[in-house]
């Protein structure tokens, strides 16, 4: 014995029980994956002949098989247990036996059909997973097994997705991203550089298409994806997973440094476009999608590996799930070690378009608290085929909820009984139409007359975007959504002394020389509790609000006429009250509407809105304050501050300069001076109730307690 050993042996005996080490989140993920695959190992491999569209049995089974192969390959890499490599090979060989005999899918989509799936997008997704699995287990296979899998399966699928589907493969679109990633990953897995070069540069390898061109075209300089965050999330996985493979195999490409680190920006931008863990539901979004999706699990793990940003650990904690990669394991270990810091959610402008010149998405947050008041000003481009007709649209979130909401997509994803899981007819007929959003509608017609082709040619002009301790403000205008009518909107999230919670000031204007009907919808979430006017409802029957452009899907539930040019509407959502107080033109009416008209198949959710409506000959101005207030507690049985503090809202202007004045019931005043001129040194003046008020720069907050009013 050494002296050290002898000394140790004289110490008091320790307990014979061993304290178990708590598993990290990644360990649990790995444990569950092993359990799932172990249960499959002795079962026959089920590779059904393709039959069903999205959501059907064969569709879901092929997806599940891809996940099994991917997980088995990753488990072999992470654990070294041969049985997982053997299982992945077993399933691949079963597919290699039958795939060459499959023609186009019997439920094929008219455009971009698949063989295993109804559309080749799903085939690309499948190959992204299976090619990675093959790369993980390749060295464990006999030459005969390799030849069989590579020739009859991997090359067969890759050829179908590339030469067999040239339009999709070369398309600058998320379908093209998935296809190029699938073929490129296959090239790396089987050692075929021709596939890799086609993936990077397009089928003819000219560089006019392919993965690198996708990186250039699909993201703005700020990392915004022009179809919106829902599809940015979906496209993110092939971008980052194939990007990582390029970095590993062709480091000279410096793929994560291209375009000022655009792929890393895209990951961060995707996270920033979320509230309460869910993505902003703009365009054709499914509202349940959020930061815990598989695509962003990969994205966050890869971004953390690249940057070491401890703020990403708090995102991983919120996700609560992991993927079977070494990067995800490292993420989990560092989170368990207590290294996380809060993620920096912030107010920001995300420019749209390849060069950042096609509008943008403005995110206005009241504070660094991710559940605090947040406003999204949708001043983006059309968003291609998945875009909606909601120029200068608005969404409001607070206390973890959508408060003023967007319908998003009309679709029951993968629910075969609901139109095969496809987008419902009502997606085009209602959900995309302007009236389904919080955006100004002229003459009951949608922006660009509902033409995506026209909409893709035009985007809003962005005004100044300013962030300060007192407020965050933005503006934009567009004169192409309607013929001979210009639209503008200025939105500010304001921390005012007169209000205990942040408020939103919203100025919507239309400029025209002829008579038009102007509708400004507010799709509110909650239960109506109070108005400052009498509401007239028909107790016997309801009629649709209109005949076309989405109006036919809205019931006319009630109407009202605000008095003295002032409308005030309050609703309750969860434990908080919300009031929209608006300065409205003379003879404005308020229409209360609910979805469900002309919907015999009950395809639309039951949602409510109120619409400010005015017929005007020279344009219109709606100046609103959106005010969170009070508390409702049904458990302890108390209600606090259920009534709005706002007494009046007034609008003043001096040419291109505007001023919104808010007066409270306790005698305080809040004013916002606004100009679309971005010059921070330029002075502006507006006369307000006989008093000239001046400021410099695009926006200025005036308060009665701090001077200026």
GICORHU-V448418 format. One record per residue. N is the residue number from 0. SS is DSSP state (A for helix, B for strand, O for the rest). OMEGA is omega in radians with two decimals (999 if undefined). NEAR is the number of other C-alpha atoms within 12 Angstrom. Layout:
n:ss:omega:near
N:SS:OMEGA:NEAR
N:SS:OMEGA:NEAR
This chain:
n:ss:omega:near
0:O:3.01:8
1:O:3.12:8
2:A:-3.13:9
3:A:-3.13:10
4:A:-3.13:10
5:A:-3.13:10
6:A:-3.13:11
7:A:-3.06:13
8:A:-3.14:13
9:O:-3.13:11
10:O:3.12:10
11:O:-3.12:8
12:O:3.12:9
13:O:3.12:10
14:O:3.12:7
15:O:3.12:6
16:O:-3.13:7
17:O:3.12:7
18:O:-3.13:7
19:O:3.10:6
20:O:-3.12:8
21:O:-3.13:11
22:O:2.99:16
23:O:3.09:25
24:A:3.12:29
25:A:3.12:34
26:A:3.11:29
27:A:3.11:20
28:A:-3.14:25
29:A:3.11:32
30:A:-3.12:22
31:A:3.11:22
32:A:3.10:30
33:A:-3.13:28
34:A:-3.11:18
35:A:-3.08:22
36:A:3.08:33
37:A:-3.14:23
38:A:-3.10:15
39:A:-2.91:24
40:O:-3.08:24
41:O:3.13:15
42:O:3.05:12
43:O:3.09:13
44:O:-3.11:25
45:O:3.10:27
46:O:-3.03:29
47:O:3.03:26
48:O:-3.11:25
49:O:-3.11:34
50:O:-2.92:27
51:O:3.03:30
52:O:-3.10:35
53:O:-3.13:38
54:O:3.13:27
55:O:-3.01:27
56:A:-3.05:22
57:A:3.10:26
58:A:-3.10:37
59:A:-3.13:28
60:A:3.11:26
61:A:3.04:40
62:A:-3.11:31
63:A:3.11:27
64:A:3.10:35
65:A:3.11:35
66:A:3.11:33
67:A:3.13:39
68:A:3.13:44
69:A:-3.11:39
70:A:3.13:40
71:A:3.10:47
72:A:3.14:43
73:A:3.10:41
74:A:3.08:39
75:A:3.13:35
76:A:-3.04:29
77:A:-3.05:28
78:A:-3.07:23
79:O:-3.12:17
80:O:-3.03:20
81:A:-3.05:23
82:A:3.14:25
83:A:3.04:37
84:A:3.14:35
85:A:-3.12:32
86:A:3.11:38
87:A:3.13:46
88:A:3.14:43
89:A:-3.13:35
90:A:3.12:39
91:A:3.14:46
92:A:3.09:31
93:A:3.08:26
94:A:-3.14:37
95:A:3.13:27
96:A:-2.97:25
97:A:-3.02:25
98:A:-3.12:34
99:A:-3.09:25
100:A:-3.11:18
101:O:3.00:25
102:O:3.11:23
103:O:-3.08:28
104:O:-3.12:29
105:O:3.10:22
106:O:-3.01:26
107:O:3.01:25
108:O:-3.11:22
109:O:3.09:13
110:O:3.03:16
111:O:3.14:31
112:B:3.05:29
113:O:3.07:39
114:O:3.09:40
115:O:-3.12:47
116:O:-3.09:41
117:O:3.06:35
118:B:-3.04:34
119:A:2.99:41
120:A:3.13:40
121:A:3.09:37
122:A:3.08:47
123:A:3.10:47
124:A:-3.13:42
125:A:-3.08:45
126:A:3.05:47
127:A:-3.12:43
128:A:-3.04:42
129:A:3.12:47
130:A:3.08:46
131:A:3.10:43
132:A:-3.14:45
133:A:3.10:46
134:A:-3.13:36
135:A:-3.01:36
136:A:-2.99:39
137:A:-3.05:34
138:A:3.13:21
139:A:-3.01:26
140:O:2.99:25
141:O:3.12:14
142:A:3.13:13
143:A:3.12:15
144:A:3.12:27
145:A:-3.10:28
146:A:-3.12:19
147:A:-3.09:28
148:A:-3.09:39
149:A:-3.05:36
150:A:-2.99:25
151:A:-3.10:27
152:A:-2.97:37
153:A:3.11:46
154:A:-3.14:36
155:A:3.13:31
156:A:-3.12:45
157:A:3.11:46
158:A:3.11:34
159:A:-3.10:37
160:A:-3.11:46
161:O:-3.13:43
162:A:-3.12:24
163:A:3.13:24
164:A:-2.99:31
165:A:-3.11:27
166:A:3.12:25
167:A:-3.06:33
168:A:-3.10:43
169:O:-3.08:37
170:O:3.04:29
171:O:-2.93:34
172:O:-3.10:36
173:A:3.06:41
174:A:3.09:40
175:A:3.11:45
176:A:3.13:49
177:A:-3.12:44
178:A:-3.13:56
179:A:3.11:56
180:A:-3.13:55
181:A:-3.11:50
182:A:3.12:53
183:A:3.09:52
184:A:3.06:51
185:A:3.10:47
186:A:3.10:37
187:A:-3.08:37
188:A:-3.08:37
189:A:3.10:33
190:O:3.14:23
191:O:-3.07:20
192:A:3.12:22
193:A:3.06:25
194:A:-3.11:36
195:A:-3.11:36
196:A:3.05:31
197:A:-3.13:39
198:A:-3.09:49
199:A:-2.92:44
200:A:-3.08:33
201:O:-3.04:36
202:O:-3.13:34
203:O:3.09:20
204:O:-3.13:21
205:O:-3.06:17
206:O:3.11:20
207:O:3.08:23
208:O:3.09:33
209:O:-3.00:44
210:A:-3.11:49
211:A:3.09:40
212:A:3.07:31
213:A:3.12:41
214:A:-3.12:46
215:A:-2.94:35
216:A:-2.95:30
217:A:3.14:42
218:B:3.00:48
219:O:3.10:38
220:O:3.12:32
221:O:3.13:35
222:O:3.10:41
223:O:-3.13:49
224:B:-2.84:52
225:O:3.04:50
226:O:3.13:38
227:O:-3.00:48
228:A:3.13:46
229:A:3.13:40
230:A:3.00:40
231:A:3.08:51
232:A:-3.07:45
233:A:-3.13:38
234:A:-3.02:46
235:A:-3.06:48
236:A:3.11:37
237:A:3.11:44
238:A:-3.03:53
239:A:-3.12:42
240:A:3.09:42
241:A:3.08:44
242:A:3.10:45
243:A:3.11:35
244:A:3.08:32
245:A:3.13:31
246:A:-3.11:23
247:A:-3.02:17
248:A:3.13:21
249:O:-3.06:20
250:A:3.13:15
251:A:3.09:12
252:A:-3.08:18
253:O:-2.95:21
254:A:-3.11:31
255:A:3.05:34
256:A:-3.09:19
257:A:-3.14:23
258:A:3.09:27
259:A:3.09:19
260:A:-3.00:26
261:A:-3.13:34
262:A:3.06:46
263:A:3.09:38
264:A:-3.10:34
265:A:3.11:41
266:A:-3.14:44
267:A:-3.13:40
268:A:3.10:43
269:A:3.11:46
270:A:-3.11:46
271:A:-3.13:42
272:O:-3.14:45
273:B:3.06:42
274:B:-3.13:40
275:O:3.13:31
276:O:-3.13:32
277:B:-3.13:33
278:B:3.03:37
279:O:-2.99:48
280:O:3.12:42
281:O:-3.13:48
282:O:-3.07:43
283:O:-3.10:42
284:O:2.92:36
285:O:-2.93:31
286:O:-3.09:29
287:O:-3.09:22
288:O:-3.14:34
289:B:-2.98:33
290:O:3.14:43
291:O:3.10:30
292:O:-3.09:33
293:A:-3.09:28
294:A:-3.12:33
295:A:2.97:49
296:A:3.06:42
297:A:-3.07:39
298:A:-3.12:48
299:A:3.13:53
300:A:-3.14:48
301:A:3.12:41
302:A:3.12:41
303:A:3.10:33
304:A:-3.11:27
305:A:-2.96:27
306:A:-3.03:22
307:O:-3.12:21
308:O:-3.08:27
309:O:3.06:29
310:A:3.11:28
311:A:3.09:39
312:A:3.10:39
313:A:3.03:31
314:A:3.09:42
315:A:3.11:46
316:A:3.12:34
317:A:3.10:30
318:A:3.08:34
319:O:-3.12:27
320:O:-3.10:32
321:O:3.04:42
322:O:-3.02:40
323:O:3.07:40
324:O:3.13:36
325:A:3.11:24
326:A:3.12:30
327:A:3.08:39
328:A:3.13:34
329:A:3.09:31
330:A:-3.12:46
331:A:-3.13:42
332:A:-3.13:25
333:A:3.06:29
334:A:3.12:33
335:A:3.13:23
336:O:3.06:15
337:O:-3.08:17
338:O:-3.03:21
339:O:2.94:25
340:O:-3.12:20
341:O:3.05:22
342:O:-3.04:23
343:O:2.99:24
344:O:-3.05:32
345:O:2.96:32
346:O:-3.10:37
347:B:2.99:32
348:B:3.08:39
349:B:-3.13:43
350:B:-3.11:36
351:O:3.09:36
352:O:-3.10:35
353:O:-3.12:28
354:O:3.13:21
355:O:-3.05:29
356:O:-3.08:24
357:O:-3.14:34
358:O:-3.13:38
359:B:3.07:47
360:B:-3.13:51
361:B:-3.14:45
362:B:-3.10:43
363:B:-3.12:47
364:B:-3.13:46
365:O:-3.11:37
366:O:3.10:28
367:O:3.09:18
368:O:-3.05:20
369:O:3.11:34
370:O:3.13:24
371:O:-3.13:29
372:O:-3.13:42
373:B:3.13:48
374:B:3.05:48
375:B:3.06:49
376:B:-3.04:53
377:B:-3.14:53
378:B:-3.02:48
379:O:2.97:49
380:O:-3.04:48
381:O:-3.11:43
382:O:3.10:44
383:A:-3.02:30
384:A:3.12:26
385:A:-3.10:35
386:O:3.10:40
387:O:-3.06:51
388:O:-3.05:53
389:O:3.09:47
390:O:-3.12:52
391:O:3.13:49
392:B:-3.04:52
393:B:2.97:51
394:B:-3.14:43
395:B:3.12:46
396:B:3.10:42
397:B:3.06:40
398:O:3.08:27
399:O:-3.06:22
400:B:2.81:31
401:B:-3.13:35
402:B:2.98:40
403:B:-2.78:42
404:O:3.07:33
405:O:3.14:47
406:O:-3.06:43
407:O:-3.03:42
408:O:2.96:37
409:O:-3.05:36
410:B:2.96:33
411:O:-2.99:30
412:O:3.09:25
413:O:3.01:22
414:O:-2.98:21
415:O:-3.12:21
416:O:3.12:18
417:O:3.06:23
418:A:3.10:24
419:A:-3.09:23
420:A:3.14:23
421:O:2.93:26
422:B:-3.13:30
423:O:3.04:29
424:A:-3.13:25
425:A:3.09:39
426:A:3.08:35
427:A:-2.99:31
428:A:3.10:31
429:A:-2.93:43
430:A:3.14:45
431:O:-3.03:45
432:O:-3.03:44
433:A:-3.08:47
434:A:3.09:49
435:A:-3.09:55
436:O:3.10:46
437:O:-3.07:42
438:O:-3.06:46
439:B:3.12:49
440:B:3.13:46
441:B:3.07:40
442:O:3.09:28
443:O:3.07:33
444:B:-3.11:33
445:O:3.10:39
446:A:-3.14:45
447:A:-3.09:32
448:A:3.11:27
449:A:-3.13:33
450:O:3.09:26
451:A:-3.14:26
452:A:3.10:20
453:A:-3.12:23
454:A:-3.13:31
455:O:-3.11:30
456:O:-2.99:20
457:O:3.08:31
458:O:3.10:38
459:O:2.96:39
460:B:-3.10:33
461:B:3.00:36
462:B:-3.10:32
463:B:3.03:31
464:B:-3.01:38
465:B:3.08:36
466:B:3.07:27
467:O:3.12:23
468:O:-3.09:19
469:O:-3.02:26
470:B:2.91:33
471:B:-3.03:42
472:B:3.12:49
473:B:3.06:48
474:B:3.09:46
475:B:3.07:40
476:B:3.10:37
477:B:3.13:37
478:B:-3.12:25
479:B:3.14:25
480:B:3.08:39
481:B:3.03:32
482:O:3.01:22
483:O:3.04:19
484:B:3.06:31
485:B:-3.12:32
486:B:3.03:40
487:B:3.11:41
488:B:3.03:45
489:B:-3.09:49
490:B:3.10:51
491:B:2.95:51
492:B:-2.92:45
493:B:2.97:44
494:O:-3.05:32
495:O:-3.12:33
496:O:-3.06:23
497:O:-3.09:28
498:O:-3.13:30
499:O:3.11:16
500:O:3.07:29
501:O:3.11:34
502:B:3.07:45
503:B:2.99:48
504:B:-3.00:48
505:B:3.13:49
506:B:-3.13:48
507:B:-3.12:43
508:B:2.97:41
509:B:-3.10:40
510:B:-3.11:29
511:O:-3.14:25
512:O:-3.13:15
513:O:-3.12:20
514:O:3.12:19
515:B:3.02:27
516:B:-3.08:28
517:B:3.10:41
518:B:3.05:42
519:B:-3.13:47
520:B:2.92:41
521:B:3.12:46
522:O:-3.00:40
523:B:3.14:40
524:O:-3.13:32
525:O:-3.06:27
526:B:3.13:22
527:B:-3.12:25
528:B:-3.04:20
529:B:2.96:22
530:B:3.09:29
531:O:3.12:27
532:O:3.13:20
533:O:-3.11:18
534:B:3.12:25
535:B:3.12:18
536:B:3.06:19
537:O:-3.06:15
538:O:-3.03:11
539:O:-3.05:8
540:O:3.08:12
541:O:3.07:23
542:B:3.05:25
543:B:-3.09:25
544:O:3.14:31
545:O:-3.05:23
546:O:-3.05:18
547:O:3.04:25
548:O:3.11:32
549:O:-3.14:40
550:A:-3.11:38
551:A:3.14:29
552:A:-3.13:39
553:B:3.00:42
554:B:2.96:32
555:B:-3.03:31
556:B:-3.12:30
557:B:3.10:29
558:B:3.13:27
559:B:3.08:29
560:O:3.10:29
561:O:3.13:30
562:O:3.03:22
563:O:3.05:20
564:O:-3.08:29
565:B:3.12:34
566:B:3.12:43
567:B:-3.06:41
568:B:-3.09:41
569:B:3.03:38
570:B:-3.13:38
571:B:3.08:32
572:B:-3.11:30
573:O:-3.07:21
574:O:-3.01:28
575:B:3.09:33
576:B:3.11:37
577:B:3.12:48
578:B:2.97:42
579:B:3.11:47
580:B:-2.98:43
581:B:2.92:44
582:B:-3.04:38
583:O:3.10:40
584:O:3.07:32
585:O:3.12:21
586:O:3.02:22
587:O:3.00:31
588:B:3.05:33
589:B:3.12:40
590:B:3.05:36
591:B:-3.01:38
592:B:3.06:37
593:B:3.09:36
594:B:3.06:36
595:O:3.09:29
596:O:3.11:32
597:O:-3.11:26
598:O:-3.04:23
599:O:-3.13:11
600:O:3.11:15
601:O:-3.13:20
602:O:-3.08:28
603:O:3.01:33
604:O:3.11:26
605:O:-3.11:21
606:O:-3.04:29
607:B:3.09:35
608:B:2.85:40
609:B:-3.03:42
610:B:3.03:44
611:B:-2.99:48
612:B:3.11:36
613:B:3.01:35
614:B:-3.05:28
615:B:-3.11:26
616:O:-3.04:17
617:O:-3.12:21
618:O:-3.07:28
619:B:3.05:40
620:B:3.00:41
621:B:3.10:43
622:B:-3.01:43
623:B:2.94:41
624:B:3.08:47
625:B:-2.91:46
626:B:2.95:45
627:B:-3.13:41
628:B:2.96:32
629:O:-3.13:27
630:B:3.07:25
631:B:-3.13:22
632:B:-3.11:18
633:O:-3.12:12
634:O:3.12:9
635:O:3.06:10
636:O:2.97:10
637:B:3.08:13
638:B:-3.12:18
639:B:2.99:17
640:O:3.14:24
641:O:-3.14:27
642:O:3.12:31
643:O:3.03:38
644:O:-2.99:35
645:B:3.07:38
646:B:-3.12:27
647:B:3.03:34
648:B:-3.12:37
649:B:3.12:37
650:B:3.09:38
651:B:-3.14:31
652:B:3.05:27
653:B:-3.05:20
654:O:-3.11:14
655:O:-3.09:19
656:B:-3.09:32
657:B:3.09:39
658:B:3.05:41
659:B:-3.13:45
660:B:3.11:41
661:B:3.06:45
662:B:-3.08:30
663:B:-3.11:27
664:O:3.11:16
665:O:2.99:15
666:O:3.10:17
667:O:-3.14:25
668:B:3.05:31
669:B:3.13:39
670:B:3.08:45
671:B:3.02:52
672:B:-3.01:44
673:B:3.01:48
674:B:3.11:41
675:O:3.11:32
676:O:-3.08:26
677:O:-3.10:23
678:O:-3.07:18
679:O:-3.12:19
680:O:-3.07:12
681:O:-3.13:18
682:B:3.14:21
683:B:-3.14:30
684:B:3.03:28
685:B:3.08:30
686:B:-3.08:23
687:B:-3.12:26
688:O:3.08:15
689:O:-3.11:9
690:B:3.12:12
691:B:3.10:18
692:B:-3.07:32
693:B:3.08:29
694:B:3.06:28
695:B:-3.12:23
696:O:-3.03:25
697:O:-3.08:36
698:B:3.04:45
699:B:3.12:37
700:B:3.06:40
701:B:3.12:33
702:B:-3.08:29
703:O:-3.09:22
704:O:-3.07:17
705:O:3.10:16
706:O:3.06:14
707:B:3.11:21
708:O:999:27
